[in-house]
Amino acid sequence: MLVFDASASMAELGFDIQDTTRIVDARHAVRRAMPQIAPYRRVGLITYGPGPLDACSNIDLRFAPAPDAADRIITAIDGLQPNGLTPLTNAVRRAAGVLRQRGIVVLVTDGNETCGGTPCALGTEFAAIAPGLTVHVIGFKVVADFFTWDSPEAKTYADGKTVAKCLADRTGGMFVSTETVDELAEALTRTLGCALIGRAQQTTPSAGGA
Protein backbone atom coordinates (compact mmCIF):
# COMPACT_ATOMS: atom_id res chain seq x y z
CA MET A 1 0.00 0.00 0.00
CA LEU A 2 1.21 3.47 -0.89
CA VAL A 3 0.09 6.03 1.72
CA PHE A 4 0.37 9.51 0.25
CA ASP A 5 0.36 12.79 2.18
CA ALA A 6 -1.91 15.37 0.56
CA SER A 7 -2.18 17.66 3.58
CA ALA A 8 -2.17 21.43 3.15
CA SER A 9 1.59 21.72 3.55
CA MET A 10 2.09 19.83 0.28
CA ALA A 11 0.87 22.97 -1.50
CA GLU A 12 3.59 25.10 0.05
CA LEU A 13 6.71 26.43 -1.65
CA GLY A 14 10.22 25.91 -0.35
CA PHE A 15 12.62 28.66 0.64
CA ASP A 16 13.14 29.62 -3.01
CA ILE A 17 10.01 31.31 -4.36
CA GLN A 18 10.99 30.12 -7.83
CA ASP A 19 10.47 26.52 -6.71
CA THR A 20 7.37 24.52 -7.54
CA THR A 21 5.13 23.29 -4.74
CA ARG A 22 5.78 19.94 -3.09
CA ILE A 23 2.66 18.39 -4.61
CA VAL A 24 3.77 19.32 -8.14
CA ASP A 25 7.19 17.77 -7.60
CA ALA A 26 5.63 14.69 -6.01
CA ARG A 27 3.34 14.23 -9.01
CA HIS A 28 6.35 14.28 -11.32
CA ALA A 29 8.11 11.67 -9.18
CA VAL A 30 5.06 9.40 -9.11
CA ARG A 31 4.67 9.64 -12.90
CA ARG A 32 8.30 8.67 -13.30
CA ALA A 33 8.40 5.82 -10.80
CA MET A 34 5.07 4.02 -10.99
CA PRO A 35 5.34 2.72 -14.58
CA GLN A 36 8.58 1.02 -13.50
CA ILE A 37 6.96 -0.55 -10.43
CA ALA A 38 3.41 -1.50 -11.36
CA PRO A 39 4.22 -4.27 -13.89
CA TYR A 40 5.94 -6.22 -11.12
CA ARG A 41 4.15 -5.23 -7.93
CA ARG A 42 0.48 -5.04 -7.02
CA VAL A 43 0.02 -1.64 -5.37
CA GLY A 44 -2.90 0.01 -3.60
CA LEU A 45 -3.36 3.63 -2.59
CA ILE A 46 -4.50 5.59 0.46
CA THR A 47 -4.42 9.38 0.54
CA TYR A 48 -5.02 11.72 3.43
CA GLY A 49 -5.62 15.43 3.86
CA PRO A 50 -8.32 16.77 1.52
CA GLY A 51 -11.94 15.76 1.83
CA PRO A 52 -15.37 16.65 3.21
CA LEU A 53 -14.71 15.69 6.84
CA ASP A 54 -12.78 17.53 9.54
CA ALA A 55 -9.09 18.24 8.99
CA CYS A 56 -7.92 15.03 10.69
CA SER A 57 -10.53 12.58 9.38
CA ASN A 58 -10.01 12.56 5.62
CA ILE A 59 -8.28 9.23 5.08
CA ASP A 60 -9.31 7.92 1.69
CA LEU A 61 -8.80 4.31 0.62
CA ARG A 62 -8.65 4.71 -3.15
CA PHE A 63 -8.17 1.01 -3.85
CA ALA A 64 -6.55 -2.14 -2.46
CA PRO A 65 -3.44 -3.64 -4.10
CA ALA A 66 -4.12 -4.22 -7.78
CA PRO A 67 -2.01 -5.25 -10.77
CA ASP A 68 -0.81 -2.65 -13.26
CA ALA A 69 -2.07 0.20 -11.10
CA ALA A 70 0.31 2.89 -12.37
CA ASP A 71 -2.32 4.85 -14.31
CA ARG A 72 -4.81 4.69 -11.43
CA ILE A 73 -2.24 5.97 -8.94
CA ILE A 74 -0.96 8.71 -11.24
CA THR A 75 -4.51 9.90 -12.00
CA ALA A 76 -5.49 9.92 -8.33
CA ILE A 77 -2.43 11.89 -7.22
CA ASP A 78 -2.70 14.30 -10.16
CA GLY A 79 -6.22 15.11 -8.97
CA LEU A 80 -5.33 15.87 -5.36
CA GLN A 81 -5.79 19.40 -4.08
CA PRO A 82 -3.82 19.49 -0.81
CA ASN A 83 -5.75 20.42 2.30
CA GLY A 84 -6.22 19.38 5.89
CA LEU A 85 -3.80 18.08 8.49
CA THR A 86 -1.61 14.97 8.79
CA PRO A 87 -3.26 11.91 10.37
CA LEU A 88 -0.41 9.71 9.20
CA THR A 89 -0.66 7.23 12.08
CA ASN A 90 -4.28 6.36 11.37
CA ALA A 91 -3.61 6.29 7.62
CA VAL A 92 -0.81 3.75 8.05
CA ARG A 93 -2.98 1.70 10.40
CA ARG A 94 -5.70 1.70 7.74
CA ALA A 95 -3.20 0.56 5.11
CA ALA A 96 -2.00 -2.27 7.35
CA GLY A 97 -5.59 -3.38 7.80
CA VAL A 98 -6.12 -3.53 4.05
CA LEU A 99 -3.05 -5.77 3.83
CA ARG A 100 -4.24 -7.84 6.81
CA GLN A 101 -0.99 -6.84 8.50
CA ARG A 102 1.21 -8.66 6.02
CA GLY A 103 3.12 -6.92 3.20
CA ILE A 104 4.64 -3.51 2.61
CA VAL A 105 3.33 -0.05 3.45
CA VAL A 106 5.17 2.92 1.97
CA LEU A 107 4.37 6.27 3.56
CA VAL A 108 5.26 9.46 1.69
CA THR A 109 5.05 12.52 3.95
CA ASP A 110 6.44 16.03 4.03
CA GLY A 111 6.04 16.46 7.75
CA ASN A 112 4.86 15.07 11.03
CA GLU A 113 1.81 13.65 12.69
CA THR A 114 -0.46 16.62 13.43
CA CYS A 115 -3.60 14.84 14.59
CA GLY A 116 -2.46 13.45 17.93
CA GLY A 117 -1.40 10.05 16.63
CA THR A 118 1.55 8.08 17.99
CA PRO A 119 3.52 6.52 15.13
CA CYS A 120 6.25 5.21 17.46
CA ALA A 121 3.68 3.29 19.49
CA LEU A 122 2.11 2.00 16.29
CA GLY A 123 5.50 0.79 15.08
CA THR A 124 6.01 -1.07 18.36
CA GLU A 125 2.55 -2.61 18.04
CA PHE A 126 3.26 -3.80 14.50
CA ALA A 127 6.59 -5.30 15.58
CA ALA A 128 4.80 -7.32 18.25
CA ILE A 129 1.72 -8.52 16.39
CA ALA A 130 2.52 -8.19 12.67
CA PRO A 131 6.02 -9.54 11.97
CA GLY A 132 5.09 -9.92 8.30
CA LEU A 133 4.48 -6.18 7.89
CA THR A 134 7.17 -3.68 6.91
CA VAL A 135 6.65 0.08 6.84
CA HIS A 136 9.00 2.21 4.75
CA VAL A 137 8.87 5.98 5.27
CA ILE A 138 9.87 8.52 2.64
CA GLY A 139 10.31 12.02 3.98
CA PHE A 140 9.86 14.54 1.15
CA LYS A 141 11.20 18.04 1.81
CA VAL A 142 10.44 17.56 5.48
CA VAL A 143 10.34 20.80 7.44
CA ALA A 144 10.52 20.43 11.20
CA ASP A 145 8.12 22.72 13.04
CA PHE A 146 8.24 21.67 16.67
CA PHE A 147 5.62 24.22 17.71
CA THR A 148 2.81 22.85 15.58
CA TRP A 149 3.24 19.10 15.94
CA ASP A 150 0.25 17.48 17.59
CA SER A 151 1.94 14.25 18.60
CA PRO A 152 2.84 13.14 22.12
CA GLU A 153 6.05 11.64 20.70
CA ALA A 154 7.26 14.71 18.83
CA LYS A 155 9.94 15.78 21.33
CA THR A 156 11.66 12.43 20.92
CA TYR A 157 12.61 13.47 17.39
CA ALA A 158 14.35 16.79 17.91
CA ASP A 159 16.77 15.96 15.09
CA GLY A 160 14.60 17.43 12.34
CA LYS A 161 13.30 14.11 11.00
CA THR A 162 9.64 13.26 10.83
CA VAL A 163 8.42 11.37 13.88
CA ALA A 164 7.07 8.83 11.39
CA LYS A 165 10.65 7.53 11.13
CA CYS A 166 9.66 5.37 14.13
CA LEU A 167 7.42 3.33 11.89
CA ALA A 168 10.35 2.30 9.71
CA ASP A 169 12.76 1.84 12.62
CA ARG A 170 10.45 -0.49 14.51
CA THR A 171 9.21 -2.63 11.60
CA GLY A 172 12.54 -3.22 9.86
CA GLY A 173 11.79 -0.73 7.11
CA MET A 174 13.79 2.06 5.51
CA PHE A 175 13.60 5.75 6.22
CA VAL A 176 14.63 7.74 3.14
CA SER A 177 15.00 11.52 3.23
CA THR A 178 14.39 13.13 -0.17
CA GLU A 179 14.53 16.70 -1.44
CA THR A 180 14.20 16.47 -5.23
CA VAL A 181 11.98 14.83 -7.83
CA ASP A 182 14.81 12.46 -8.75
CA GLU A 183 15.37 11.44 -5.13
CA LEU A 184 11.67 10.85 -4.49
CA ALA A 185 11.28 8.79 -7.67
CA GLU A 186 14.30 6.69 -6.69
CA ALA A 187 12.95 6.21 -3.15
CA LEU A 188 9.58 5.06 -4.47
CA THR A 189 11.32 2.56 -6.73
CA ARG A 190 13.50 1.26 -3.89
CA THR A 191 10.64 0.79 -1.48
CA LEU A 192 7.63 -0.18 -3.60
CA GLY A 193 9.79 -2.16 -5.99
CA CYS A 194 11.69 -3.96 -3.24
CA ALA A 195 11.25 -7.73 -3.10
CA LEU A 196 11.32 -7.77 0.70
CA ILE A 197 8.06 -8.69 2.42
CA GLY A 198 8.40 -8.37 6.18
CA ARG A 199 11.66 -8.75 8.05
CA ALA A 200 12.24 -12.47 7.62
CA GLN A 201 10.55 -13.59 4.41
CA GLN A 202 11.41 -12.91 0.78
CA THR A 203 9.38 -13.40 -2.36
CA THR A 204 9.64 -12.48 -6.00
CA PRO A 205 8.43 -9.00 -7.03
CA SER A 206 5.59 -10.40 -9.11
CA ALA A 207 4.10 -12.17 -6.10
CA GLY A 208 4.20 -9.32 -3.65
CA GLY A 209 1.61 -6.86 -2.56
CA ALA A 210 2.07 -3.32 -1.38
Steps between C-alpha positions, in 0.01 A plus 500: 500500500621847411388756761528848353499828693273758338473729802501877457876529540550311173378814322772713655812633330851448630740775599552596135187669365598381153448140612190300417276377780565165665188345348611593147842345554344192659271454200801505269676239714195273507461524121863403460510215750167320481527370141824330608338343807145405407581223247672305777321599819133519591454840665208665677454862601386696805508879508440734789440871543230634266138399531157589638566404863693684770869571445617179670239255369552498124673167446397369161551139393515540123548130430662185639811350336432442132711397201620760251374785716738769373237696306251484788757628749628774270145619424402502867806697611473741206148581619589576861454853628697509827307593811453396859742370760719189530335194658785280383475252788138413429567493125780246543283295735228500234750386237620217724141389545447485125807276478381293798825600669720318252691674218652841441369846584684797352420835659589819313479806726639851508460543872382361828195358666273797574186322616614361834606160370795303636697344214773369733243308703343371180839379379551314828154346468571381146833350608321298767192380314580533128850365430407462133439874459769750402448876493735713291487877552600754237544850634455752217634850566424452867490824696518463876260729684512395863238755604219363287543125536201338665669177601590389852821350358621807313768607750672165459595604147674832552742417218283647225370168366134415483378311805365246251858370474401284800276296276793397282741454791269267689376286209833441326425749225700779340481869571603699192537878509439661160514857373467477121278336240783263408556398862130441564461294182802290598365452854163385368674250274718370784214453741199403288716302261690320775456123514507496880174408672534532876826462687558128457331388179586568137297451186526592136379848397216360292351323801510785745241746609546854618 
